Amino acid sequence: MHEGLWVAQGGTGESLLVLLHGLGANASVWNAMMPSIKRSWQGRWIAPDFRGHGRSAFVGPYGYGTHAADIASLIADESHRVIVVGHSFGGVVGALLATGWFGPRIAKLFAFGIKLKWSTEEIAKSQEFAGKPARVFPGRAEAIQRYLKTAGLFGLVSPDSDDAAIGVTEGPGGYQVRMDPRVFGAVGPSIPGIFSQATAPFRLAAGAKDPMVSAEDMLQIDKSARVFVGAGHNVHCEQPEELWRAISTELA
């Protein structure tokens, strides 16, 4: 689905940094970390909106594998080092890319904020949400508030900012979050199982206050998992410089 993906890009050089956002978000979540990337990354970078999110096409299916195939199509012609940084949902997609099943080989995956354990009830609730129509809000401010809460950005991104505005769109009868609810249908496969198939080296990380994953969960998969003290689920928005410093250390 290369043609249907909206992709931000920049930088120069042979190596490529691929930034994959979380469920319900879009590429704008990387803006807080972008000054650090532009200052020290010696290569190119891309930050796509996943299908069903933001400015990309709302065309299913939305399984993890479909998203991985989309990103694989973006990097299919790369002949030099490809580094993937994925947040939450994006980290799972990155893990699938790390298996090599989708063609391109990546050199390293840095994945943070991934919910590794899902209960039967949580999976059922997510699948139920995927079957509901997108909610229409009479006012733009209400839609922005819902977007920020859905993406976990409430209190981190100003409702009056351009980044918040990207998360909503105006349609018949009012405003909607720029996300197809069907994307929640991807939930279900074993996340540890996916990571067990990775052939590329990876590092897991999370904020110490992240309610979705614990250090104990990560250490079962990655004995060198990193914890960011004082941070929650969106480390790239809360501690962008610290996160980039950790990524740079891994790449070194």
Secondary structure, DSSP 8 states (H G I E B T S, - for coil): -GGG--EEEEE-SS-EEEEE--TT--GGGGTTTHHHHHHH--SEEEEE--TTBTTS---S---HHHHHHHHHHHHTT--S-EEEEEETHHHHHHHHHHTTTTS---SEEEEES------HHHHHHHHHHHTS----BSSHHHHHHHHHHHTT-BTTB-TTSHHHHHTEEEETTEEEESB-GGGGGG--S-HHHHHHT--S-EEEEEETT-TT--HHHHHTT-TT-EEETT--S-HHHHSHHHHHHHHHHHH-
